[in-house]
Amino acid sequence: MRPFADQGWLLESPELLNLTEELSCDKLSGELTANKTFHGKKTHRLGVYFEQLWASILANSDNVKQLKINLQVIVEKQTLGEFDSIFDYRNITTHCELAVKFYLKVGGKGSLSDWVGPNLKDRFDDKYKRLFQHQLSLDSNPLVFRWLQQKNIVIEQKKLLCKGRLFYPFQDFVENRFEYPNEVAEKHLKGFWVHYSELKNLISDEQYQWYQLPRFYWLAEIESINEDLLPVELEFDGFSLQKIVALQDGKEVMRGFVVNDDWLNKAQQRVMD
């Protein structure tokens, strides 16, 4: 983990979604700063780590009075949902939902359903619907609204902080052919995906040094080589993806995923479900 660098990435990287000014977190993020204080609990889940980074930033901001993080709504022993973060920002009670997502473009219909996550359980259109139809609208449920009132919480504005990267087929990436749905922000972060059959030829380019990226290096860019960056594996038989990064003079140039037939066949089926 690199919490200080990752806090900076969380605040400064472009948003993944094309959001209205009212919903965008850009202005709010611009008044927050990364800090060297991080008290997150050990986790294997990148999404949980992302939430911990956000909580640490809020806890050390002069502009924010932190109220609740990961506030579960339980009414009559039934869990109705969870608020990622509720806080006072300039005396305005703000509900901010969080998401960090990585999707590979497998389909060709020009829609969010063309994009799938590395584990294939997550598809971009499903996440988009959940964000807007459930997570951001949670307080519109009368039961939840009354539950919030009982806790003296009145949400005055809603924000969405959605960061991540989209990965395009390698040839599209190198030729700057970036076709994406209207729901995606124009300046989103971009990467590539390539098949194992193409990997040896790709990493033979001597102007770059290629490494595997551990899961908790998926956020901020690489700025120096260290022992956590492992050699690239040229073959893999199981159902798995390999995340790789190209460095030049120790600085990151590009990053992407390597996929095999098993993953790709399932991914193509997933976009048609």
Secondary structure, DSSP 8 states (H G I E B T S, - for coil): --HHHHHHHHHHS--SB---TTTB-HHHHHT----S-------S-HHHHHHHHHHHHHHT-TTEEEEEEEEEEEETTEEEEEEEEEEEETTEEEEEEEEEEEEEE---SSSGGGEE-TTSS-BHHHHHHHIIIIITTGGGSHHHHHHHHHTT----EEEEEEEEEEEEEHHHHHTT-----TTB-TT--EEEEEEHHHHHHHHT-TTSEEEE--GGGSSS---S--TT-B---S---SS--EEEEEEETTEEEEEEEEE-HHHHHHHHHHTT-
